Amino acid sequence: MLALAHEAGLEDAHHVAGRTLAERYFADRTDGLRPSSGEDLLVATT
């Protein structure tokens, strides 16, 4: 993912794992809602 981003000209690219998102934004939910295990993100700028 990162290699493709760099090849496309995106200079500052970061991978954010779905696990990290779940820990950061869903940890305190009482209903047990969690994101899909395939929800990784690429955050990038040109």
Long-range contacts (C-beta under 8 A, 24 or more apart in sequence): 1-40, 1-42, 2-42, 5-42, 5-44, 9-46, 10-44, 10-45, 10-46, 11-44, 11-45, 11-46, 12-44, 12-45, 13-42, 13-43, 13-44, 14-42, 14-43, 14-44, 15-40, 15-41, 15-42, 16-40, 16-41, 16-42, 16-43
